[in-house]
Each structure stands twice: as structure tokens, then as C-alpha cells.
Amino acid sequence: MLWALLASFLFALMGLLVKLVSAELHVAEIVFYRSLAGLAVLGTVTSLRGRALLPVHGSFSLHLSRGVVGFIAMYLMFYSFAHLPVALALAFTQTAPLFFCAFGFALGTKVSRREIWAIAAGFIGVLVLLNPHLGAGETLGLVAGLAAGALAGVVQHQVRALTAAGEAEDRIVIFFLATSAVCSGLWAAYAGFSELSLRALIGVAALGVVATGAQLALTRAFATGLAAVVSGFGYASLVFATLFEIVLFSSYPTLQAGMGLVLIASAGTVLALWRSP
């Protein structure tokens, strides 16, 4: 599971880089540079493998909706990274499996009683995390992080629909990054691109490499290991993010925050294990 741990470390590092770069660039710019870098790398890799870049016939509308929802989710996630402690923001983005199951239940998918208990425990963890930060000037960041997790749950349903339509995973990611690059690029152009200092340039370059590396490592992890186990290891990113906060910002998690993180991670891991074939 070294690939899964590497992906978790890189995702946590991505959150840290977003926070650092946000001191000089606004969020739409960060999303644009991250999307552009990922598109360049994955597009090149896919072309070298001789695979088609265009979506299969009849899947364009699904790709477009997945791309737009994914862009909004990424923007909100990056906004939360910029305005909250990295571990806290990352914890909210890790609620996607909870929302995925909750949305599935609302749409008529069969959910067992124990899965309902796991979902409930995860959302209790969210409330435990939220409580100390409400009214502390972090409301927008909290709402953005939680909304990003919810939209990521929607994206999982959209990816499942695209896969069922015969679409390949690499094309799903490429079309998402292309949509995200266009949307964020237009937004950033309207707001005005910031002048890139050497520090910001290094930061966005590192962000592009780290984020793309995390995506590739996660893909490799799912290709070589059990999906449920890989999903469980994904919550190691919360540990890495917490260590970053301690080492770089001397910010130590409270007992209450630790309890919230454990509830969310445990609920997500349990759901992945129970839903694995």
C-alpha cells in the first residue's frame, strides 16, 4: 500500500501548497494553474499510450456536468485550504464517501442499517469538528470545505455513470481538468491575473507536480490493491496534514478536533470496507 500512502502524503502536501500560494494568488488562479499542469501531464501520457482523448459518443453531456461540478468542488476545496488549517479543510473534503452513500440512499440505493450508523457517526464527527470554529471568523471556509465534500460525493455518482457508459478513467480526468481550466481561466481573467513572483511561480509549479503526482499515485494504488483498503489508507492524509501543521505552524490539534477526525476517518473506512465486493 505504498502507492496509497504516497498519494495521501501528496494530497496533504497539495493542501499545504495551496495555503502558501494563496498568500499571493486568488483561488481561481490557483485552480487554473493546477488544472493546466494536470491537463498537460495526463494529456501527454494518454497520447503516448495511444489512447483517444475525445470522449465516447453520447457521453459529452455527462462529461460536461461532471467537469462543472468537479470545478466547483475543487474551487471550494482550495478556498477552504486557503482559509482554514490544512488538516481541518482536508477533513471536510474527506466526507465525500459519507455524502456519496447519503445521496445514494436518497436516490433509492439500498443502504444497510450498519451503513446508516456509519454515515451518522461520520456526520457527528463533522459536527464535532465544526463546533469550536463556528463564529470564529472561519464560517465561509467551513461552509466551502463541507460543500466541497458534498459535491465530491455528487462527482462520485457522476463518475460511476460515465464508467457505466463505457468511458475510460483517464478521459474522465482529462475532460474534467480541461473544463476546470476553462472555467477557472475565465474567472481569473475577469478578476485579473496576479503578477507571478518567483516564490509564487515556484509554488504553482510545485502544486501542479504534486497534485498530478497524487492523482497518478492514487490511480496506481487502485490498480494494484483492493479498493476498500486503498480508500482506508487515503485517510492517512489527515495524519500528514496534522504533522505539517505542527512542524510548520506550531499548531497542535485539540482533543475535540482529534475525536472529529477519527470519527470521519473511521466512518469512511468502514463504509469502503462494507461496500467492497
HUUR-V216457 format. One record per pair of residues at least 6 apart in sequence whose C-alpha atoms are under 6 Angstrom apart, sorted by the first residue. I is the first residue (numbers start at 1). J is the second residue. Records with the same first field share a line. If there is no record, write none. Layout:
# HUUR-V216457
I->J  J
This chain:
# HUUR-V216457
3->217  221
4->218  221  230
7->214  217  218
8->234  236  237
9->237
10->210  214
11->214
12->237  241
14->211
15->81
19->81  82
21->203
22->82
28->184  188
29->188
32->181  184  185
34->208
35->177  181
36->181
37->208
38->212
39->174  177
66->158
67->176  179
71->180
73->148  151
76->144  148
77->145  148
80->89  141  144  145
81->89
83->141
87->238  241  242
89->145
92->145  146  149
93->148  149
95->149
96->149  150  152  153
97->268
98->119
99->150  153
100->153
118->267
122->263  264  267
125->260  263  264
128->260
129->257  260
228->272  273  276
232->269
235->265
245->251
246->252
